[in-house]
Amino acid sequence: MHKVKDLKIWSKSMALAKSVYSIAAELPTEEKFGLVSQLKRCAISIPSNISEGAGRNSKKEFQHFLSVAHGSSYELETQLILVIELQLISEDKIKPVLNKVTEIQKMNYAFQKSLTES
């Protein structure tokens, strides 16, 4: 349906996932099976679901996977806020990543809306 590598939202989501993996590497070892694991799963879920949706045969299916990616972005946002609130990493380091999450959330919403309208 869509060439995933041509989708700006997919590229930005991949960049976000890389940023989250860098942050996860800075978290304490005792968080390896907790927050680290959750952060990574959410981060990679966003471009993965966009990719899976792009490979589907209908707009409705694509929208479903964009919706799942959207949910993962909010889950990721929550976990990043928790990292700040637990003072595991400084807000200054997390804020740019949260800004990327917000940008992707806005792009995803607009993209889903455009699929509905066309």
N, C-alpha and C positions, 0 to 999 in steps of 0.2 A: 504494500500500500504506500509506504513512504520509505525513502532511503534514510535510515536512522542516522548515518554519519553526516547527513546534510541538515539535520534538525538542530537548530541552535540550542534548544532546551536540553537535548541529549548531551551536546558538547559541554554545556555549562554544568550539567548534572555530573558528568564524568570529572570535571575539574573540582566540583564540590566534594565528590567521593575521595579524591586524592587529598584534599585539604583535611577531611575528617580522619583519614588514615594517619596523616601526620600528627594530628592532635591526639589521636588514640595512642600513638607510640609514646607520648609524653605522660600518659596517665600511670598511676602507680600499678605495680605488678599485681597487687591483690584485686584490682578491678579487671584483670584479664578475662575472667569468665562472666563478668557482670556488665558494667557500663561499656567497657571496650568492645565486647562482643556485640552489644546492642547498637552502639554507635556505628560500627562497621556494617552491620546487617541493614540498618536503615539507610545509610549512605549509599550502599550499592543497590539497594532496592529501587531507588529513584530512577537511575538510568536503565536499570534492567527491565523495569516495568514499561518505561517509555519504549524501549527497544522491542519488547515482546508485543506491545500494542501496535507498533509500527508494522510489524510483520503479519498482523491479522488482516482479514479480508473485508472488514466493514468498519465504518466510522463508529458505529455503536460499540464494537469490540475495542477499538482503539480508545474511545472515551473511557471505557471501563478500566483499562490499564493505566490511563492517565490519572484516573481517580484514585487508583491504588497508590500510584507514585505520589500523588498529592497528600494522601494520608501519611505516607512514609516521611514526607518532608515535615509535616507537623510533629510527628513522633521524634524525628531528629532534632527539631527545634527545641522540644521539651527536654531532651537529653542534654543538649548543649547548655541550656539554661541551668540544668541541674549541676553540670560540671562547674559552672560559675558559682552557683549558690553553695556548693560543697567546698569551694575554694581550692579545687584540684588544679585548675589552670586559671590564669588571670583573665579578667573580662576583656582586657585590651587584646589578648590573643584570640579570644573566641568571637568577639564582636564582628570582625570581617567575615568570618564563616557564617555567622547568623545573618549577616547582610546578604550573602550569597543564597542562603536558604530562602529568605524573603523574596529575592529576585526570582528564583525558580518557582516559588509558589504563585507569584503574580503572572509569570509567563505561562504556567500550567493552566491557571484559571482562564486566561485569555485564549489559549490554544483550544481548550475544551469548548469554550463558548463559540469559537470560530468554526469548529467542526459541527456544532449544532445548527449554526446559521447557514452553512453551505449545503 
